[in-house]
């Protein structure tokens, strides 16, 4: 009889551990990251890293606006997050001073909740600056080389 009571207690303890809610703790750990690389006609490389605190399925669109100096064009864009490639779009505006680049990133999600977003822009793998905010906001970062 004593063994049966111990087994029932052990079963109840294990069952309770499996039933405890873990969704809120694990939801905070869900992140999505994109890293498009813009290869420019003047040889400069602009890399934008976007860290989004949500699952990839919640992302509707990520739109990048890249401000470059007059005469500079984008030769190629390399998308590193293959699962988000269909959701990423970009636009180039030639209105920046010489050797200065500004990125504006807008993340749109499917849910109505605001999702934290961190955007980092790196120029030629060296100069990096950050902007943080939430989905739906325009996150602007300006980098330049002297």
N, CA, C and O atoms as a GROMACS GRO file, in nm:
protein
  584
    1UNK      N    1   0.082  -0.119   0.000
    1UNK     CA    2   0.000   0.000   0.000
    1UNK      C    3   0.087   0.126   0.000
    1UNK      O    4   0.057   0.224  -0.068
    2UNK      N    5   0.196   0.121   0.078
    2UNK     CA    6   0.285   0.236   0.088
    2UNK      C    7   0.348   0.268  -0.048
    2UNK      O    8   0.363   0.385  -0.083
    3UNK      N    9   0.387   0.165  -0.126
    3UNK     CA   10   0.446   0.185  -0.257
    3UNK      C   11   0.347   0.248  -0.354
    3UNK      O   12   0.386   0.331  -0.437
    4UNK      N   13   0.223   0.210  -0.345
    4UNK     CA   14   0.120   0.266  -0.434
    4UNK      C   15   0.099   0.414  -0.404
    4UNK      O   16   0.085   0.494  -0.497
    5UNK      N   17   0.097   0.451  -0.277
    5UNK     CA   18   0.080   0.592  -0.238
    5UNK      C   19   0.200   0.674  -0.288
    5UNK      O   20   0.181   0.785  -0.338
    6UNK      N   21   0.321   0.621  -0.274
    6UNK     CA   22   0.440   0.691  -0.321
    6UNK      C   23   0.438   0.708  -0.473
    6UNK      O   24   0.472   0.814  -0.525
    7UNK      N   25   0.398   0.604  -0.544
    7UNK     CA   26   0.389   0.614  -0.689
    7UNK      C   27   0.284   0.715  -0.732
    7UNK      O   28   0.304   0.789  -0.829
    8UNK      N   29   0.171   0.719  -0.661
    8UNK     CA   30   0.067   0.817  -0.693
    8UNK      C   31   0.116   0.959  -0.666
    8UNK      O   32   0.089   1.050  -0.745
    9UNK      N   33   0.188   0.978  -0.556
    9UNK     CA   34   0.244   1.111  -0.525
    9UNK      C   35   0.346   1.153  -0.631
    9UNK      O   36   0.346   1.268  -0.675
   10UNK      N   37   0.432   1.060  -0.671
   10UNK     CA   38   0.530   1.088  -0.774
   10UNK      C   39   0.462   1.122  -0.907
   10UNK      O   40   0.503   1.215  -0.976
   11UNK      N   41   0.362   1.046  -0.942
   11UNK     CA   42   0.286   1.072  -1.064
   11UNK      C   43   0.220   1.210  -1.058
   11UNK      O   44   0.222   1.284  -1.157
   12UNK      N   45   0.162   1.246  -0.944
   12UNK     CA   46   0.098   1.377  -0.928
   12UNK      C   47   0.201   1.489  -0.940
   12UNK      O   48   0.172   1.592  -1.001
   13UNK      N   49   0.320   1.471  -0.884
   13UNK     CA   50   0.424   1.573  -0.892
   13UNK      C   51   0.472   1.592  -1.036
   13UNK      O   52   0.485   1.705  -1.083
   14UNK      N   53   0.498   1.482  -1.105
   14UNK     CA   54   0.543   1.491  -1.244
   14UNK      C   55   0.435   1.552  -1.332
   14UNK      O   56   0.464   1.634  -1.419
   15UNK      N   57   0.311   1.513  -1.310
   15UNK     CA   58   0.200   1.569  -1.388
   15UNK      C   59   0.188   1.718  -1.365
   15UNK      O   60   0.163   1.794  -1.459
   16UNK      N   61   0.204   1.761  -1.241
   16UNK     CA   62   0.195   1.903  -1.209
   16UNK      C   63   0.306   1.981  -1.279
   16UNK      O   64   0.281   2.091  -1.329
   17UNK      N   65   0.426   1.928  -1.282
   17UNK     CA   66   0.537   1.996  -1.349
   17UNK      C   67   0.511   2.013  -1.498
   17UNK      O   68   0.544   2.117  -1.556
   18UNK      N   69   0.452   1.913  -1.560
   18UNK     CA   70   0.422   1.923  -1.703
   18UNK      C   71   0.306   2.017  -1.732
   18UNK      O   72   0.296   2.069  -1.843
   19UNK      N   73   0.220   2.039  -1.635
   19UNK     CA   74   0.103   2.125  -1.656
   19UNK      C   75   0.130   2.270  -1.625
   19UNK      O   76   0.049   2.356  -1.660
   20UNK      N   77   0.242   2.301  -1.559
   20UNK     CA   78   0.272   2.440  -1.526
   20UNK      C   79   0.290   2.520  -1.654
   20UNK      O   80   0.347   2.470  -1.750
   21UNK      N   81   0.240   2.644  -1.655
   21UNK     CA   82   0.251   2.724  -1.777
   21UNK      C   83   0.396   2.766  -1.802
   21UNK      O   84   0.464   2.817  -1.713
   22UNK      N   85   0.440   2.744  -1.924
   22UNK     CA   86   0.575   2.786  -1.964
   22UNK      C   87   0.570   2.878  -2.085
   22UNK      O   88   0.674   2.927  -2.129
   23UNK      N   89   0.452   2.903  -2.139
   23UNK     CA   90   0.439   2.982  -2.260
   23UNK      C   91   0.493   3.122  -2.248
   23UNK      O   92   0.559   3.170  -2.341
   24UNK      N   93   0.469   3.190  -2.137
   24UNK     CA   94   0.514   3.328  -2.127
   24UNK      C   95   0.665   3.337  -2.117
   24UNK      O   96   0.724   3.431  -2.170
   25UNK      N   97   0.728   3.244  -2.051
   25UNK     CA   98   0.874   3.248  -2.041
   25UNK      C   99   0.938   3.217  -2.174
   25UNK      O  100   1.035   3.283  -2.213
   26UNK      N  101   0.888   3.119  -2.246
   26UNK     CA  102   0.949   3.084  -2.373
   26UNK      C  103   0.913   3.184  -2.482
   26UNK      O  104   0.991   3.202  -2.575
   27UNK      N  105   0.799   3.249  -2.472
   27UNK     CA  106   0.761   3.348  -2.573
   27UNK      C  107   0.859   3.465  -2.573
   27UNK      O  108   0.884   3.524  -2.678
   28UNK      N  109   0.914   3.499  -2.459
   28UNK     CA  110   1.009   3.609  -2.453
   28UNK      C  111   1.139   3.573  -2.522
   28UNK      O  112   1.216   3.663  -2.557
   29UNK      N  113   1.166   3.446  -2.543
   29UNK     CA  114   1.289   3.404  -2.605
   29UNK      C  115   1.279   3.390  -2.756
   29UNK      O  116   1.380   3.368  -2.823
   30UNK      N  117   1.160   3.402  -2.812
   30UNK     CA  118   1.140   3.388  -2.956
   30UNK      C  119   1.193   3.513  -3.024
   30UNK      O  120   1.151   3.624  -2.991
   31UNK      N  121   1.283   3.495  -3.119
   31UNK     CA  122   1.341   3.608  -3.190
   31UNK      C  123   1.351   3.572  -3.338
   31UNK      O  124   1.361   3.456  -3.376
   32UNK      N  125   1.348   3.674  -3.417
   32UNK     CA  126   1.365   3.659  -3.560
   32UNK      C  127   1.472   3.759  -3.601
   32UNK      O  128   1.472   3.873  -3.554
   33UNK      N  129   1.561   3.718  -3.689
   33UNK     CA  130   1.671   3.806  -3.727
   33UNK      C  131   1.688   3.805  -3.878
   33UNK      O  132   1.683   3.700  -3.942
   34UNK      N  133   1.710   3.924  -3.934
   34UNK     CA  134   1.737   3.936  -4.076
   34UNK      C  135   1.866   4.016  -4.094
   34UNK      O  136   1.900   4.099  -4.010
   35UNK      N  137   1.936   3.993  -4.203
   35UNK     CA  138   2.064   4.060  -4.228
   35UNK      C  139   2.086   4.087  -4.376
   35UNK      O  140   2.176   4.028  -4.435
   36UNK      N  141   2.008   4.174  -4.440
   36UNK     CA  142   2.035   4.201  -4.581
   36UNK      C  143   2.166   4.278  -4.597
   36UNK      O  144   2.200   4.364  -4.516
   37UNK      N  145   2.238   4.244  -4.703
   37UNK     CA  146   2.366   4.309  -4.733
   37UNK      C  147   2.351   4.381  -4.866
   37UNK      O  148   2.320   4.319  -4.968
   38UNK      N  149   2.374   4.512  -4.865
   38UNK     CA  150   2.361   4.594  -4.985
   38UNK      C  151   2.501   4.620  -5.042
   38UNK      O  152   2.583   4.686  -4.977
   39UNK      N  153   2.528   4.569  -5.162
   39UNK     CA  154   2.655   4.593  -5.230
   39UNK      C  155   2.634   4.712  -5.324
   39UNK      O  156   2.550   4.708  -5.413
   40UNK      N  157   2.711   4.818  -5.302
   40UNK     CA  158   2.689   4.944  -5.373
   40UNK      C  159   2.787   4.962  -5.488
   40UNK      O  160   2.894   4.901  -5.491
   41UNK      N  161   2.749   5.047  -5.583
   41UNK     CA  162   2.829   5.068  -5.704
   41UNK      C  163   2.964   5.133  -5.676
   41UNK      O  164   3.056   5.119  -5.758
   42UNK      N  165   2.980   5.202  -5.564
   42UNK     CA  166   3.108   5.266  -5.531
   42UNK      C  167   3.199   5.174  -5.448
   42UNK      O  168   3.304   5.218  -5.402
   43UNK      N  169   3.159   5.048  -5.429
   43UNK     CA  170   3.240   4.952  -5.355
   43UNK      C  171   3.205   4.940  -5.208
   43UNK      O  172   3.251   4.847  -5.141
   44UNK      N  173   3.126   5.032  -5.155
   44UNK     CA  174   3.086   5.023  -5.014
   44UNK      C  175   2.984   4.911  -4.995
   44UNK      O  176   2.910   4.875  -5.086
   45UNK      N  177   2.983   4.857  -4.874
   45UNK     CA  178   2.890   4.750  -4.837
   45UNK      C  179   2.815   4.795  -4.712
   45UNK      O  180   2.876   4.826  -4.610
   46UNK      N  181   2.683   4.800  -4.722
   46UNK     CA  182   2.598   4.836  -4.608
   46UNK      C  183   2.523   4.711  -4.565
   46UNK      O  184   2.451   4.649  -4.644
   47UNK      N  185   2.540   4.675  -4.440
   47UNK     CA  186   2.474   4.557  -4.384
   47UNK      C  187   2.376   4.604  -4.276
   47UNK      O  188   2.415   4.677  -4.185
   48UNK      N  189   2.252   4.563  -4.287
   48UNK     CA  190   2.149   4.598  -4.189
   48UNK      C  191   2.109   4.471  -4.115
   48UNK      O  192   2.063   4.375  -4.176
   49UNK      N  193   2.126   4.471  -3.984
   49UNK     CA  194   2.085   4.358  -3.902
   49UNK      C  195   1.963   4.401  -3.822
   49UNK      O  196   1.967   4.500  -3.749
   50UNK      N  197   1.855   4.327  -3.835
   50UNK     CA  198   1.732   4.357  -3.764
   50UNK      C  199   1.698   4.240  -3.673
   50UNK      O  200   1.682   4.127  -3.719
   51UNK      N  201   1.687   4.268  -3.545
   51UNK     CA  202   1.653   4.166  -3.445
   51UNK      C  203   1.512   4.197  -3.396
   51UNK      O  204   1.488   4.303  -3.338
   52UNK      N  205   1.419   4.106  -3.419
   52UNK     CA  206   1.277   4.127  -3.390
   52UNK      C  207   1.233   4.026  -3.286
   52UNK      O  208   1.257   3.906  -3.301
   53UNK      N  209   1.170   4.073  -3.181
   53UNK     CA  210   1.129   3.985  -3.072
   53UNK      C  211   0.992   3.924  -3.102
   53UNK      O  212   0.893   3.954  -3.036
   54UNK      N  213   0.989   3.840  -3.203
   54UNK     CA  214   0.867   3.767  -3.238
   54UNK      C  215   0.905   3.651  -3.330
   54UNK      O  216   1.018   3.643  -3.378
   55UNK      N  217   0.811   3.566  -3.353
   55UNK     CA  218   0.830   3.453  -3.443
   55UNK      C  219   0.821   3.502  -3.588
   55UNK      O  220   0.750   3.598  -3.616
   56UNK      N  221   0.892   3.436  -3.678
   56UNK     CA  222   0.890   3.474  -3.820
   56UNK      C  223   0.749   3.472  -3.879
   56UNK      O  224   0.719   3.550  -3.970
   57UNK      N  225   0.664   3.384  -3.830
   57UNK     CA  226   0.527   3.376  -3.882
   57UNK      C  227   0.445   3.501  -3.852
   57UNK      O  228   0.344   3.526  -3.917
   58UNK      N  229   0.488   3.580  -3.753
   58UNK     CA  230   0.416   3.702  -3.715
   58UNK      C  231   0.459   3.822  -3.800
   58UNK      O  232   0.398   3.928  -3.790
   59UNK      N  233   0.560   3.808  -3.881
   59UNK     CA  234   0.610   3.921  -3.958
   59UNK      C  235   0.537   3.931  -4.091
   59UNK      O  236   0.534   3.836  -4.170
   60UNK      N  237   0.479   4.046  -4.114
   60UNK     CA  238   0.409   4.071  -4.240
   60UNK      C  239   0.507   4.126  -4.344
   60UNK      O  240   0.506   4.082  -4.459
   61UNK      N  241   0.591   4.221  -4.305
   61UNK     CA  242   0.683   4.283  -4.400
   61UNK      C  243   0.794   4.354  -4.324
   61UNK      O  244   0.774   4.406  -4.214
   62UNK      N  245   0.912   4.355  -4.385
   62UNK     CA  246   1.023   4.437  -4.338
   62UNK      C  247   1.065   4.522  -4.456
   62UNK      O  248   1.106   4.469  -4.560
   63UNK      N  249   1.054   4.652  -4.440
   63UNK     CA  250   1.086   4.743  -4.550
   63UNK      C  251   1.207   4.827  -4.512
   63UNK      O  252   1.211   4.888  -4.405
   64UNK      N  253   1.306   4.830  -4.601
   64UNK     CA  254   1.427   4.906  -4.579
   64UNK      C  255   1.430   5.023  -4.678
   64UNK      O  256   1.403   5.005  -4.796
   65UNK      N  257   1.462   5.142  -4.627
   65UNK     CA  258   1.489   5.256  -4.715
   65UNK      C  259   1.635   5.290  -4.693
   65UNK      O  260   1.677   5.322  -4.582
   66UNK      N  261   1.712   5.282  -4.801
   66UNK     CA  262   1.856   5.308  -4.795
   66UNK      C  263   1.884   5.442  -4.863
   66UNK      O  264   1.862   5.458  -4.983
   67UNK      N  265   1.933   5.537  -4.784
   67UNK     CA  266   1.969   5.669  -4.836
   67UNK      C  267   2.118   5.667  -4.868
   67UNK      O  268   2.200   5.640  -4.780
   68UNK      N  269   2.152   5.694  -4.995
   68UNK     CA  270   2.290   5.688  -5.042
   68UNK      C  271   2.326   5.822  -5.107
   68UNK      O  272   2.237   5.901  -5.139
   69UNK      N  273   2.456   5.848  -5.127
   69UNK     CA  274   2.495   5.971  -5.197
   69UNK      C  275   2.449   5.968  -5.343
   69UNK      O  276   2.422   5.862  -5.399
   70UNK      N  277   2.441   6.085  -5.403
   70UNK     CA  278   2.400   6.097  -5.544
   70UNK      C  279   2.494   6.016  -5.632
   70UNK      O  280   2.616   6.020  -5.614
   71UNK      N  281   2.439   5.944  -5.727
   71UNK     CA  282   2.516   5.866  -5.821
   71UNK      C  283   2.547   5.724  -5.774
   71UNK      O  284   2.591   5.642  -5.855
   72UNK      N  285   2.524   5.693  -5.648
   72UNK     CA  286   2.551   5.559  -5.596
   72UNK      C  287   2.426   5.474  -5.614
   72UNK      O  288   2.315   5.518  -5.582
   73UNK      N  289   2.444   5.353  -5.665
   73UNK     CA  290   2.332   5.262  -5.684
   73UNK      C  291   2.359   5.130  -5.613
   73UNK      O  292   2.472   5.101  -5.574
   74UNK      N  293   2.256   5.051  -5.597
   74UNK     CA  294   2.269   4.918  -5.538
   74UNK      C  295   2.294   4.820  -5.652
   74UNK      O  296   2.212   4.804  -5.742
   75UNK      N  297   2.411   4.753  -5.647
   75UNK     CA  298   2.445   4.653  -5.748
   75UNK      C  299   2.379   4.519  -5.716
   75UNK      O  300   2.335   4.448  -5.807
   76UNK      N  301   2.373   4.486  -5.588
   76UNK     CA  302   2.318   4.356  -5.548
   76UNK      C  303   2.274   4.363  -5.402
   76UNK      O  304   2.332   4.435  -5.321
   77UNK      N  305   2.170   4.287  -5.371
   77UNK     CA  306   2.126   4.270  -5.234
   77UNK      C  307   2.131   4.123  -5.201
   77UNK      O  308   2.072   4.041  -5.271
   78UNK      N  309   2.202   4.089  -5.095
   78UNK     CA  310   2.210   3.949  -5.051
   78UNK      C  311   2.125   3.936  -4.925
   78UNK      O  312   2.152   3.999  -4.823
   79UNK      N  313   2.022   3.853  -4.934
   79UNK     CA  314   1.935   3.827  -4.820
   79UNK      C  315   1.986   3.703  -4.748
   79UNK      O  316   2.001   3.598  -4.810
   80UNK      N  317   2.013   3.716  -4.620
   80UNK     CA  318   2.067   3.603  -4.545
   80UNK      C  319   1.960   3.521  -4.475
   80UNK      O  320   1.984   3.405  -4.442
   81UNK      N  321   1.843   3.578  -4.451
   81UNK     CA  322   1.734   3.505  -4.387
   81UNK      C  323   1.642   3.453  -4.497
   81UNK      O  324   1.549   3.522  -4.538
   82UNK      N  325   1.667   3.333  -4.543
   82UNK     CA  326   1.593   3.279  -4.657
   82UNK      C  327   1.444   3.266  -4.630
   82UNK      O  328   1.364   3.281  -4.722
   83UNK      N  329   1.406   3.236  -4.507
   83UNK     CA  330   1.264   3.218  -4.477
   83UNK      C  331   1.187   3.350  -4.480
   83UNK      O  332   1.064   3.348  -4.486
   84UNK      N  333   1.256   3.463  -4.474
   84UNK     CA  334   1.187   3.592  -4.475
   84UNK      C  335   1.203   3.666  -4.607
   84UNK      O  336   1.148   3.775  -4.624
   85UNK      N  337   1.276   3.609  -4.700
   85UNK     CA  338   1.309   3.680  -4.823
   85UNK      C  339   1.186   3.737  -4.892
   85UNK      O  340   1.192   3.847  -4.947
   86UNK      N  341   1.076   3.667  -4.891
   86UNK     CA  342   0.955   3.715  -4.958
   86UNK      C  343   0.893   3.834  -4.886
   86UNK      O  344   0.814   3.908  -4.945
   87UNK      N  345   0.926   3.852  -4.760
   87UNK     CA  346   0.867   3.959  -4.682
   87UNK      C  347   0.953   4.085  -4.678
   87UNK      O  348   0.911   4.187  -4.624
   88UNK      N  349   1.073   4.080  -4.734
   88UNK     CA  350   1.164   4.193  -4.728
   88UNK      C  351   1.162   4.272  -4.858
   88UNK      O  352   1.172   4.214  -4.966
   89UNK      N  353   1.148   4.404  -4.846
   89UNK     CA  354   1.152   4.492  -4.961
   89UNK      C  355   1.247   4.607  -4.930
   89UNK      O  356   1.274   4.637  -4.814
   90UNK      N  357   1.296   4.672  -5.035
   90UNK     CA  358   1.383   4.786  -5.011
   90UNK      C  359   1.362   4.893  -5.117
   90UNK      O  360   1.309   4.869  -5.225
   91UNK      N  361   1.404   5.013  -5.080
   91UNK     CA  362   1.394   5.130  -5.167
   91UNK      C  363   1.523   5.208  -5.149
   91UNK      O  364   1.577   5.215  -5.038
   92UNK      N  365   1.574   5.267  -5.256
   92UNK     CA  366   1.696   5.346  -5.250
   92UNK      C  367   1.664   5.491  -5.283
   92UNK      O  368   1.594   5.520  -5.380
   93UNK      N  369   1.716   5.583  -5.200
   93UNK     CA  370   1.697   5.726  -5.220
   93UNK      C  371   1.836   5.789  -5.227
   93UNK      O  372   1.917   5.771  -5.135
   94UNK      N  373   1.865   5.862  -5.334
   94UNK     CA  374   1.998   5.923  -5.352
   94UNK      C  375   1.998   6.066  -5.300
   94UNK      O  376   1.993   6.161  -5.379
   95UNK      N  377   2.003   6.083  -5.167
   95UNK     CA  378   1.998   6.216  -5.109
   95UNK      C  379   2.094   6.237  -4.992
   95UNK      O  380   2.081   6.335  -4.919
   96UNK      N  381   2.190   6.146  -4.973
   96UNK     CA  382   2.282   6.158  -4.860
   96UNK      C  383   2.409   6.233  -4.899
   96UNK      O  384   2.445   6.239  -5.016
   97UNK      N  385   2.476   6.291  -4.799
   97UNK     CA  386   2.608   6.351  -4.826
   97UNK      C  387   2.707   6.242  -4.868
   97UNK      O  388   2.681   6.123  -4.850
   98UNK      N  389   2.820   6.284  -4.924
   98UNK     CA  390   2.923   6.190  -4.969
   98UNK      C  391   2.969   6.104  -4.852
   98UNK      O  392   2.990   6.155  -4.742
   99UNK      N  393   2.986   5.973  -4.876
   99UNK     CA  394   3.034   5.874  -4.780
   99UNK      C  395   2.943   5.861  -4.657
   99UNK      O  396   2.988   5.818  -4.551
  100UNK      N  397   2.818   5.898  -4.670
  100UNK     CA  398   2.722   5.887  -4.560
  100UNK      C  399   2.602   5.806  -4.606
  100UNK      O  400   2.550   5.827  -4.716
  101UNK      N  401   2.559   5.714  -4.521
  101UNK     CA  402   2.447   5.626  -4.553
  101UNK      C  403   2.350   5.624  -4.437
  101UNK      O  404   2.390   5.616  -4.321
  102UNK      N  405   2.223   5.632  -4.468
  102UNK     CA  406   2.119   5.625  -4.366
  102UNK      C  407   2.025   5.511  -4.403
  102UNK      O  408   1.982   5.499  -4.518
  103UNK      N  409   1.995   5.428  -4.305
  103UNK     CA  410   1.896   5.323  -4.327
  103UNK      C  411   1.774   5.354  -4.242
  103UNK      O  412   1.785   5.399  -4.128
  104UNK      N  413   1.659   5.328  -4.300
  104UNK     CA  414   1.533   5.340  -4.227
  104UNK      C  415   1.465   5.205  -4.240
  104UNK      O  416   1.438   5.159  -4.351
  105UNK      N  417   1.436   5.143  -4.127
  105UNK     CA  418   1.378   5.010  -4.125
  105UNK      C  419   1.239   5.016  -4.062
  105UNK      O  420   1.221   5.075  -3.956
  106UNK      N  421   1.142   4.956  -4.129
  106UNK     CA  422   1.005   4.950  -4.078
  106UNK      C  423   0.962   4.803  -4.077
  106UNK      O  424   0.958   4.738  -4.182
  107UNK      N  425   0.932   4.752  -3.959
  107UNK     CA  426   0.886   4.614  -3.943
  107UNK      C  427   0.736   4.618  -3.919
  107UNK      O  428   0.689   4.685  -3.827
  108UNK      N  429   0.661   4.546  -4.001
  108UNK     CA  430   0.516   4.536  -3.985
  108UNK      C  431   0.483   4.393  -3.945
  108UNK      O  432   0.525   4.298  -4.010
  109UNK      N  433   0.405   4.378  -3.837
  109UNK     CA  434   0.369   4.245  -3.789
  109UNK      C  435   0.221   4.219  -3.815
  109UNK      O  436   0.143   4.310  -3.843
  110UNK      N  437   0.184   4.093  -3.806
  110UNK     CA  438   0.044   4.053  -3.825
  110UNK      C  439  -0.039   4.080  -3.700
  110UNK      O  440  -0.158   4.110  -3.710
  111UNK      N  441   0.022   4.072  -3.584
  111UNK     CA  442  -0.053   4.094  -3.460
  111UNK      C  443  -0.064   4.244  -3.432
  111UNK      O  444   0.011   4.324  -3.488
  112UNK      N  445  -0.155   4.280  -3.347
  112UNK     CA  446  -0.174   4.420  -3.310
  112UNK      C  447  -0.078   4.464  -3.200
  112UNK      O  448  -0.063   4.584  -3.174
  113UNK      N  449  -0.013   4.368  -3.137
  113UNK     CA  450   0.080   4.402  -3.029
  113UNK      C  451   0.206   4.465  -3.086
  113UNK      O  452   0.254   4.426  -3.192
  114UNK      N  453   0.260   4.563  -3.012
  114UNK     CA  454   0.388   4.622  -3.050
  114UNK      C  455   0.499   4.526  -3.013
  114UNK      O  456   0.503   4.474  -2.901
  115UNK      N  457   0.590   4.503  -3.106
  115UNK     CA  458   0.698   4.407  -3.087
  115UNK      C  459   0.830   4.485  -3.084
  115UNK      O  460   0.854   4.568  -3.172
  116UNK      N  461   0.917   4.461  -2.984
  116UNK     CA  462   1.046   4.528  -2.981
  116UNK      C  463   1.133   4.491  -3.102
  116UNK      O  464   1.139   4.376  -3.144
  117UNK      N  465   1.201   4.594  -3.157
  117UNK     CA  466   1.286   4.576  -3.274
  117UNK      C  467   1.418   4.650  -3.250
  117UNK      O  468   1.418   4.762  -3.200
  118UNK      N  469   1.527   4.587  -3.287
  118UNK     CA  470   1.660   4.649  -3.282
  118UNK      C  471   1.717   4.646  -3.422
  118UNK      O  472   1.721   4.541  -3.486
  119UNK      N  473   1.762   4.762  -3.471
  119UNK     CA  474   1.819   4.771  -3.605
  119UNK      C  475   1.963   4.821  -3.594
  119UNK      O  476   1.989   4.923  -3.530
  120UNK      N  477   2.056   4.748  -3.657
  120UNK     CA  478   2.196   4.789  -3.657
  120UNK      C  479   2.241   4.802  -3.802
  120UNK      O  480   2.214   4.715  -3.885
  121UNK      N  481   2.310   4.911  -3.832
  121UNK     CA  482   2.364   4.932  -3.966
  121UNK      C  483   2.516   4.934  -3.956
  121UNK      O  484   2.574   5.004  -3.873
  122UNK      N  485   2.577   4.856  -4.044
  122UNK     CA  486   2.724   4.845  -4.046
  122UNK      C  487   2.770   4.887  -4.185
  122UNK      O  488   2.712   4.846  -4.286
  123UNK      N  489   2.876   4.969  -4.190
  123UNK     CA  490   2.933   5.013  -4.317
  123UNK      C  491   3.069   4.948  -4.335
  123UNK      O  492   3.159   4.967  -4.253
  124UNK      N  493   3.085   4.872  -4.442
  124UNK     CA  494   3.210   4.802  -4.474
  124UNK      C  495   3.259   4.716  -4.359
  124UNK      O  496   3.380   4.698  -4.341
  125UNK      N  497   3.167   4.662  -4.282
  125UNK     CA  498   3.201   4.572  -4.174
  125UNK      C  499   3.266   4.638  -4.054
  125UNK      O  500   3.309   4.569  -3.962
  126UNK      N  501   3.274   4.772  -4.053
  126UNK     CA  502   3.347   4.840  -3.946
  126UNK      C  503   3.257   4.932  -3.864
  126UNK      O  504   3.237   4.908  -3.745
  127UNK      N  505   3.204   5.034  -3.925
  127UNK     CA  506   3.128   5.136  -3.854
  127UNK      C  507   2.987   5.085  -3.830
  127UNK      O  508   2.915   5.052  -3.924
  128UNK      N  509   2.946   5.079  -3.704
  128UNK     CA  510   2.813   5.026  -3.672
  128UNK      C  511   2.743   5.119  -3.574
  128UNK      O  512   2.803   5.170  -3.480
  129UNK      N  513   2.614   5.140  -3.600
  129UNK     CA  514   2.530   5.218  -3.509
  129UNK      C  515   2.397   5.147  -3.495
  129UNK      O  516   2.358   5.068  -3.582
  130UNK      N  517   2.326   5.175  -3.386
  130UNK     CA  518   2.203   5.106  -3.353
  130UNK      C  519   2.086   5.202  -3.338
  130UNK      O  520   2.104   5.321  -3.310
  131UNK      N  521   1.967   5.148  -3.357
  131UNK     CA  522   1.842   5.217  -3.323
  131UNK      C  523   1.746   5.110  -3.272
  131UNK      O  524   1.741   5.000  -3.326
  132UNK      N  525   1.671   5.143  -3.169
  132UNK     CA  526   1.573   5.047  -3.118
  132UNK      C  527   1.438   5.113  -3.108
  132UNK      O  528   1.427   5.235  -3.094
  133UNK      N  529   1.335   5.031  -3.115
  133UNK     CA  530   1.198   5.080  -3.108
  133UNK      C  531   1.103   4.963  -3.114
  133UNK      O  532   1.129   4.856  -3.060
  134UNK      N  533   0.991   4.985  -3.182
  134UNK     CA  534   0.887   4.883  -3.190
  134UNK      C  535   0.839   4.868  -3.333
  134UNK      O  536   0.863   4.954  -3.418
  135UNK      N  537   0.771   4.757  -3.359
  135UNK     CA  538   0.714   4.734  -3.491
  135UNK      C  539   0.623   4.851  -3.527
  135UNK      O  540   0.554   4.907  -3.442
  136UNK      N  541   0.623   4.887  -3.654
  136UNK     CA  542   0.543   4.998  -3.702
  136UNK      C  543   0.616   5.131  -3.696
  136UNK      O  544   0.569   5.229  -3.754
  137UNK      N  545   0.729   5.138  -3.626
  137UNK     CA  546   0.806   5.262  -3.616
  137UNK      C  547   0.918   5.264  -3.720
  137UNK      O  548   0.965   5.159  -3.764
  138UNK      N  549   0.959   5.383  -3.758
  138UNK     CA  550   1.070   5.401  -3.851
  138UNK      C  551   1.198   5.409  -3.768
  138UNK      O  552   1.218   5.506  -3.694
  139UNK      N  553   1.285   5.309  -3.780
  139UNK     CA  554   1.411   5.308  -3.708
  139UNK      C  555   1.520   5.357  -3.801
  139UNK      O  556   1.552   5.291  -3.900
  140UNK      N  557   1.578   5.473  -3.770
  140UNK     CA  558   1.678   5.535  -3.859
  140UNK      C  559   1.816   5.525  -3.797
  140UNK      O  560   1.836   5.551  -3.679
  141UNK      N  561   1.912   5.487  -3.882
  141UNK     CA  562   2.052   5.477  -3.841
  141UNK      C  563   2.136   5.541  -3.951
  141UNK      O  564   2.117   5.513  -4.069
  142UNK      N  565   2.231   5.627  -3.912
  142UNK     CA  566   2.321   5.692  -4.008
  142UNK      C  567   2.464   5.652  -3.977
  142UNK      O  568   2.509   5.662  -3.863
  143UNK      N  569   2.536   5.606  -4.080
  143UNK     CA  570   2.677   5.570  -4.068
  143UNK      C  571   2.753   5.644  -4.177
  143UNK      O  572   2.698   5.673  -4.284
  144UNK      N  573   2.880   5.675  -4.150
  144UNK     CA  574   2.962   5.741  -4.251
  144UNK      C  575   3.107   5.701  -4.234
  144UNK      O  576   3.149   5.657  -4.127
  145UNK      N  577   3.181   5.716  -4.341
  145UNK     CA  578   3.324   5.688  -4.334
  145UNK      C  579   3.396   5.816  -4.368
  145UNK      O  580   3.357   5.890  -4.459
  146UNK      N  581   3.499   5.841  -4.295
  146UNK     CA  582   3.576   5.966  -4.312
  146UNK      C  583   3.679   5.953  -4.419
  146UNK      O  584   3.752   6.048  -4.446
   0.00000   0.00000   0.00000
